[in-house]
Amino acid sequence: MIKPERKTQRKRIFQEISINIPGESSGFIKGILIDISEEGLGISTEYPLKSGQLIEIITPKGVVTGTVMWTFKKDGLFRAGVYRIDIKSLFD
């Protein structure tokens, strides 16, 4: 099966982040920002995020709001793709 090309190129990054899930009492969740593009970002965390969840990702450069598009578990960690709703502050 041929995968479609991404609309924008991803930039590899390794940055500690905190994740907040509005409306849930899970508190702040630790994670790692793995890659970023103008459309979204990839994250890794020990917490099982769910497709369709609205999350806030807190970075040293600002807060990004996005929707979890996919997630899978590998080697005890959860990897997720997040479609950005607000990501411009990370590129400034």
Phi and psi in radians as a Rosetta constraint file:
Dihedral C 1 N 2 CA 2 C 2 CIRCULARHARMONIC -1.600 0.35
Dihedral N 2 CA 2 C 2 N 3 CIRCULARHARMONIC 2.220 0.35
Dihedral C 2 N 3 CA 3 C 3 CIRCULARHARMONIC -1.490 0.35
Dihedral N 3 CA 3 C 3 N 4 CIRCULARHARMONIC 2.431 0.35
Dihedral C 3 N 4 CA 4 C 4 CIRCULARHARMONIC -1.208 0.35
Dihedral N 4 CA 4 C 4 N 5 CIRCULARHARMONIC 2.608 0.35
Dihedral C 4 N 5 CA 5 C 5 CIRCULARHARMONIC -1.167 0.35
Dihedral N 5 CA 5 C 5 N 6 CIRCULARHARMONIC 2.560 0.35
Dihedral C 5 N 6 CA 6 C 6 CIRCULARHARMONIC -1.284 0.35
Dihedral N 6 CA 6 C 6 N 7 CIRCULARHARMONIC 2.614 0.35
Dihedral C 6 N 7 CA 7 C 7 CIRCULARHARMONIC -1.204 0.35
Dihedral N 7 CA 7 C 7 N 8 CIRCULARHARMONIC -0.606 0.35
Dihedral C 7 N 8 CA 8 C 8 CIRCULARHARMONIC -2.291 0.35
Dihedral N 8 CA 8 C 8 N 9 CIRCULARHARMONIC 2.607 0.35
Dihedral C 8 N 9 CA 9 C 9 CIRCULARHARMONIC -1.292 0.35
Dihedral N 9 CA 9 C 9 N 10 CIRCULARHARMONIC 2.455 0.35
Dihedral C 9 N 10 CA 10 C 10 CIRCULARHARMONIC -1.559 0.35
Dihedral N 10 CA 10 C 10 N 11 CIRCULARHARMONIC 2.528 0.35
Dihedral C 10 N 11 CA 11 C 11 CIRCULARHARMONIC -1.892 0.35
Dihedral N 11 CA 11 C 11 N 12 CIRCULARHARMONIC 2.179 0.35
Dihedral C 11 N 12 CA 12 C 12 CIRCULARHARMONIC -1.199 0.35
Dihedral N 12 CA 12 C 12 N 13 CIRCULARHARMONIC 2.453 0.35
Dihedral C 12 N 13 CA 13 C 13 CIRCULARHARMONIC -2.694 0.35
Dihedral N 13 CA 13 C 13 N 14 CIRCULARHARMONIC 2.665 0.35
Dihedral C 13 N 14 CA 14 C 14 CIRCULARHARMONIC -2.341 0.35
Dihedral N 14 CA 14 C 14 N 15 CIRCULARHARMONIC 1.831 0.35
Dihedral C 14 N 15 CA 15 C 15 CIRCULARHARMONIC -2.518 0.35
Dihedral N 15 CA 15 C 15 N 16 CIRCULARHARMONIC 2.308 0.35
Dihedral C 15 N 16 CA 16 C 16 CIRCULARHARMONIC -1.213 0.35
Dihedral N 16 CA 16 C 16 N 17 CIRCULARHARMONIC 2.430 0.35
Dihedral C 16 N 17 CA 17 C 17 CIRCULARHARMONIC -2.381 0.35
Dihedral N 17 CA 17 C 17 N 18 CIRCULARHARMONIC 2.905 0.35
Dihedral C 17 N 18 CA 18 C 18 CIRCULARHARMONIC -2.056 0.35
Dihedral N 18 CA 18 C 18 N 19 CIRCULARHARMONIC 2.541 0.35
Dihedral C 18 N 19 CA 19 C 19 CIRCULARHARMONIC -2.110 0.35
Dihedral N 19 CA 19 C 19 N 20 CIRCULARHARMONIC 2.311 0.35
Dihedral C 19 N 20 CA 20 C 20 CIRCULARHARMONIC -2.060 0.35
Dihedral N 20 CA 20 C 20 N 21 CIRCULARHARMONIC 2.375 0.35
Dihedral C 20 N 21 CA 21 C 21 CIRCULARHARMONIC -1.930 0.35
Dihedral N 21 CA 21 C 21 N 22 CIRCULARHARMONIC 1.786 0.35
Dihedral C 21 N 22 CA 22 C 22 CIRCULARHARMONIC -0.967 0.35
Dihedral N 22 CA 22 C 22 N 23 CIRCULARHARMONIC 2.369 0.35
Dihedral C 22 N 23 CA 23 C 23 CIRCULARHARMONIC 1.508 0.35
Dihedral N 23 CA 23 C 23 N 24 CIRCULARHARMONIC -0.083 0.35
Dihedral C 23 N 24 CA 24 C 24 CIRCULARHARMONIC -1.986 0.35
Dihedral N 24 CA 24 C 24 N 25 CIRCULARHARMONIC 2.619 0.35
Dihedral C 24 N 25 CA 25 C 25 CIRCULARHARMONIC -1.662 0.35
Dihedral N 25 CA 25 C 25 N 26 CIRCULARHARMONIC 0.436 0.35
Dihedral C 25 N 26 CA 26 C 26 CIRCULARHARMONIC -1.298 0.35
Dihedral N 26 CA 26 C 26 N 27 CIRCULARHARMONIC -0.178 0.35
Dihedral C 26 N 27 CA 27 C 27 CIRCULARHARMONIC 1.256 0.35
Dihedral N 27 CA 27 C 27 N 28 CIRCULARHARMONIC -2.918 0.35
Dihedral C 27 N 28 CA 28 C 28 CIRCULARHARMONIC -1.418 0.35
Dihedral N 28 CA 28 C 28 N 29 CIRCULARHARMONIC 2.378 0.35
Dihedral C 28 N 29 CA 29 C 29 CIRCULARHARMONIC -1.896 0.35
Dihedral N 29 CA 29 C 29 N 30 CIRCULARHARMONIC 2.339 0.35
Dihedral C 29 N 30 CA 30 C 30 CIRCULARHARMONIC -1.399 0.35
Dihedral N 30 CA 30 C 30 N 31 CIRCULARHARMONIC 2.546 0.35
Dihedral C 30 N 31 CA 31 C 31 CIRCULARHARMONIC -2.784 0.35
Dihedral N 31 CA 31 C 31 N 32 CIRCULARHARMONIC -3.122 0.35
Dihedral C 31 N 32 CA 32 C 32 CIRCULARHARMONIC -2.219 0.35
Dihedral N 32 CA 32 C 32 N 33 CIRCULARHARMONIC 2.285 0.35
Dihedral C 32 N 33 CA 33 C 33 CIRCULARHARMONIC -1.453 0.35
Dihedral N 33 CA 33 C 33 N 34 CIRCULARHARMONIC 2.135 0.35
Dihedral C 33 N 34 CA 34 C 34 CIRCULARHARMONIC -1.745 0.35
Dihedral N 34 CA 34 C 34 N 35 CIRCULARHARMONIC -0.761 0.35
Dihedral C 34 N 35 CA 35 C 35 CIRCULARHARMONIC -2.653 0.35
Dihedral N 35 CA 35 C 35 N 36 CIRCULARHARMONIC 2.857 0.35
Dihedral C 35 N 36 CA 36 C 36 CIRCULARHARMONIC -2.590 0.35
Dihedral N 36 CA 36 C 36 N 37 CIRCULARHARMONIC 2.536 0.35
Dihedral C 36 N 37 CA 37 C 37 CIRCULARHARMONIC -2.479 0.35
Dihedral N 37 CA 37 C 37 N 38 CIRCULARHARMONIC 3.136 0.35
Dihedral C 37 N 38 CA 38 C 38 CIRCULARHARMONIC -1.196 0.35
Dihedral N 38 CA 38 C 38 N 39 CIRCULARHARMONIC -0.363 0.35
Dihedral C 38 N 39 CA 39 C 39 CIRCULARHARMONIC -1.687 0.35
Dihedral N 39 CA 39 C 39 N 40 CIRCULARHARMONIC -0.440 0.35
Dihedral C 39 N 40 CA 40 C 40 CIRCULARHARMONIC -3.058 0.35
Dihedral N 40 CA 40 C 40 N 41 CIRCULARHARMONIC -2.904 0.35
Dihedral C 40 N 41 CA 41 C 41 CIRCULARHARMONIC -2.658 0.35
Dihedral N 41 CA 41 C 41 N 42 CIRCULARHARMONIC 2.823 0.35
Dihedral C 41 N 42 CA 42 C 42 CIRCULARHARMONIC -1.949 0.35
Dihedral N 42 CA 42 C 42 N 43 CIRCULARHARMONIC 2.374 0.35
Dihedral C 42 N 43 CA 43 C 43 CIRCULARHARMONIC -2.310 0.35
Dihedral N 43 CA 43 C 43 N 44 CIRCULARHARMONIC 2.831 0.35
Dihedral C 43 N 44 CA 44 C 44 CIRCULARHARMONIC -2.335 0.35
Dihedral N 44 CA 44 C 44 N 45 CIRCULARHARMONIC 2.406 0.35
Dihedral C 44 N 45 CA 45 C 45 CIRCULARHARMONIC -2.705 0.35
Dihedral N 45 CA 45 C 45 N 46 CIRCULARHARMONIC 2.839 0.35
Dihedral C 45 N 46 CA 46 C 46 CIRCULARHARMONIC -1.466 0.35
Dihedral N 46 CA 46 C 46 N 47 CIRCULARHARMONIC -0.208 0.35
Dihedral C 46 N 47 CA 47 C 47 CIRCULARHARMONIC -1.575 0.35
Dihedral N 47 CA 47 C 47 N 48 CIRCULARHARMONIC 2.343 0.35
Dihedral C 47 N 48 CA 48 C 48 CIRCULARHARMONIC -1.359 0.35
Dihedral N 48 CA 48 C 48 N 49 CIRCULARHARMONIC 1.636 0.35
Dihedral C 48 N 49 CA 49 C 49 CIRCULARHARMONIC -1.271 0.35
Dihedral N 49 CA 49 C 49 N 50 CIRCULARHARMONIC 2.806 0.35
Dihedral C 49 N 50 CA 50 C 50 CIRCULARHARMONIC -2.139 0.35
Dihedral N 50 CA 50 C 50 N 51 CIRCULARHARMONIC 2.480 0.35
Dihedral C 50 N 51 CA 51 C 51 CIRCULARHARMONIC -0.971 0.35
Dihedral N 51 CA 51 C 51 N 52 CIRCULARHARMONIC 2.394 0.35
Dihedral C 51 N 52 CA 52 C 52 CIRCULARHARMONIC 1.616 0.35
Dihedral N 52 CA 52 C 52 N 53 CIRCULARHARMONIC -0.217 0.35
Dihedral C 52 N 53 CA 53 C 53 CIRCULARHARMONIC -1.211 0.35
Dihedral N 53 CA 53 C 53 N 54 CIRCULARHARMONIC 2.440 0.35
Dihedral C 53 N 54 CA 54 C 54 CIRCULARHARMONIC -1.552 0.35
Dihedral N 54 CA 54 C 54 N 55 CIRCULARHARMONIC 2.211 0.35
Dihedral C 54 N 55 CA 55 C 55 CIRCULARHARMONIC -2.306 0.35
Dihedral N 55 CA 55 C 55 N 56 CIRCULARHARMONIC 2.768 0.35
Dihedral C 55 N 56 CA 56 C 56 CIRCULARHARMONIC -2.010 0.35
Dihedral N 56 CA 56 C 56 N 57 CIRCULARHARMONIC 2.269 0.35
Dihedral C 56 N 57 CA 57 C 57 CIRCULARHARMONIC -1.945 0.35
Dihedral N 57 CA 57 C 57 N 58 CIRCULARHARMONIC 2.082 0.35
Dihedral C 57 N 58 CA 58 C 58 CIRCULARHARMONIC -1.725 0.35
Dihedral N 58 CA 58 C 58 N 59 CIRCULARHARMONIC 2.099 0.35
Dihedral C 58 N 59 CA 59 C 59 CIRCULARHARMONIC -2.127 0.35
Dihedral N 59 CA 59 C 59 N 60 CIRCULARHARMONIC 2.937 0.35
Dihedral C 59 N 60 CA 60 C 60 CIRCULARHARMONIC -1.065 0.35
Dihedral N 60 CA 60 C 60 N 61 CIRCULARHARMONIC -0.402 0.35
Dihedral C 60 N 61 CA 61 C 61 CIRCULARHARMONIC -1.679 0.35
Dihedral N 61 CA 61 C 61 N 62 CIRCULARHARMONIC -0.058 0.35
Dihedral C 61 N 62 CA 62 C 62 CIRCULARHARMONIC 2.564 0.35
Dihedral N 62 CA 62 C 62 N 63 CIRCULARHARMONIC -3.051 0.35
Dihedral C 62 N 63 CA 63 C 63 CIRCULARHARMONIC -1.889 0.35
Dihedral N 63 CA 63 C 63 N 64 CIRCULARHARMONIC 2.291 0.35
Dihedral C 63 N 64 CA 64 C 64 CIRCULARHARMONIC -1.959 0.35
Dihedral N 64 CA 64 C 64 N 65 CIRCULARHARMONIC 2.251 0.35
Dihedral C 64 N 65 CA 65 C 65 CIRCULARHARMONIC -1.809 0.35
Dihedral N 65 CA 65 C 65 N 66 CIRCULARHARMONIC 2.372 0.35
Dihedral C 65 N 66 CA 66 C 66 CIRCULARHARMONIC -2.775 0.35
Dihedral N 66 CA 66 C 66 N 67 CIRCULARHARMONIC 3.030 0.35
Dihedral C 66 N 67 CA 67 C 67 CIRCULARHARMONIC -1.958 0.35
Dihedral N 67 CA 67 C 67 N 68 CIRCULARHARMONIC 2.291 0.35
Dihedral C 67 N 68 CA 68 C 68 CIRCULARHARMONIC -1.215 0.35
Dihedral N 68 CA 68 C 68 N 69 CIRCULARHARMONIC 2.107 0.35
Dihedral C 68 N 69 CA 69 C 69 CIRCULARHARMONIC -1.643 0.35
Dihedral N 69 CA 69 C 69 N 70 CIRCULARHARMONIC -0.617 0.35
Dihedral C 69 N 70 CA 70 C 70 CIRCULARHARMONIC -2.714 0.35
Dihedral N 70 CA 70 C 70 N 71 CIRCULARHARMONIC 2.794 0.35
Dihedral C 70 N 71 CA 71 C 71 CIRCULARHARMONIC -2.714 0.35
Dihedral N 71 CA 71 C 71 N 72 CIRCULARHARMONIC 2.584 0.35
Dihedral C 71 N 72 CA 72 C 72 CIRCULARHARMONIC -2.627 0.35
Dihedral N 72 CA 72 C 72 N 73 CIRCULARHARMONIC 2.758 0.35
Dihedral C 72 N 73 CA 73 C 73 CIRCULARHARMONIC -1.795 0.35
Dihedral N 73 CA 73 C 73 N 74 CIRCULARHARMONIC 2.330 0.35
Dihedral C 73 N 74 CA 74 C 74 CIRCULARHARMONIC -2.580 0.35
Dihedral N 74 CA 74 C 74 N 75 CIRCULARHARMONIC 2.230 0.35
Dihedral C 74 N 75 CA 75 C 75 CIRCULARHARMONIC 0.944 0.35
Dihedral N 75 CA 75 C 75 N 76 CIRCULARHARMONIC 0.681 0.35
Dihedral C 75 N 76 CA 76 C 76 CIRCULARHARMONIC 1.436 0.35
Dihedral N 76 CA 76 C 76 N 77 CIRCULARHARMONIC -0.018 0.35
Dihedral C 76 N 77 CA 77 C 77 CIRCULARHARMONIC -2.057 0.35
Dihedral N 77 CA 77 C 77 N 78 CIRCULARHARMONIC 2.760 0.35
Dihedral C 77 N 78 CA 78 C 78 CIRCULARHARMONIC -1.855 0.35
Dihedral N 78 CA 78 C 78 N 79 CIRCULARHARMONIC 2.212 0.35
Dihedral C 78 N 79 CA 79 C 79 CIRCULARHARMONIC -1.818 0.35
Dihedral N 79 CA 79 C 79 N 80 CIRCULARHARMONIC 2.397 0.35
Dihedral C 79 N 80 CA 80 C 80 CIRCULARHARMONIC -2.444 0.35
Dihedral N 80 CA 80 C 80 N 81 CIRCULARHARMONIC 2.577 0.35
Dihedral C 80 N 81 CA 81 C 81 CIRCULARHARMONIC -1.838 0.35
Dihedral N 81 CA 81 C 81 N 82 CIRCULARHARMONIC 2.290 0.35
Dihedral C 81 N 82 CA 82 C 82 CIRCULARHARMONIC -2.102 0.35
Dihedral N 82 CA 82 C 82 N 83 CIRCULARHARMONIC 2.166 0.35
Dihedral C 82 N 83 CA 83 C 83 CIRCULARHARMONIC -1.452 0.35
Dihedral N 83 CA 83 C 83 N 84 CIRCULARHARMONIC 2.186 0.35
Dihedral C 83 N 84 CA 84 C 84 CIRCULARHARMONIC -1.298 0.35
Dihedral N 84 CA 84 C 84 N 85 CIRCULARHARMONIC 2.491 0.35
Dihedral C 84 N 85 CA 85 C 85 CIRCULARHARMONIC -1.865 0.35
Dihedral N 85 CA 85 C 85 N 86 CIRCULARHARMONIC -0.633 0.35
Dihedral C 85 N 86 CA 86 C 86 CIRCULARHARMONIC -2.522 0.35
Dihedral N 86 CA 86 C 86 N 87 CIRCULARHARMONIC 1.867 0.35
Dihedral C 86 N 87 CA 87 C 87 CIRCULARHARMONIC -2.322 0.35
Dihedral N 87 CA 87 C 87 N 88 CIRCULARHARMONIC -0.122 0.35
Dihedral C 87 N 88 CA 88 C 88 CIRCULARHARMONIC -0.964 0.35
Dihedral N 88 CA 88 C 88 N 89 CIRCULARHARMONIC -0.596 0.35
Dihedral C 88 N 89 CA 89 C 89 CIRCULARHARMONIC -1.062 0.35
Dihedral N 89 CA 89 C 89 N 90 CIRCULARHARMONIC -0.447 0.35
Dihedral C 89 N 90 CA 90 C 90 CIRCULARHARMONIC -1.301 0.35
Dihedral N 90 CA 90 C 90 N 91 CIRCULARHARMONIC -0.343 0.35
Dihedral C 90 N 91 CA 91 C 91 CIRCULARHARMONIC -1.668 0.35
Dihedral N 91 CA 91 C 91 N 92 CIRCULARHARMONIC -0.152 0.35
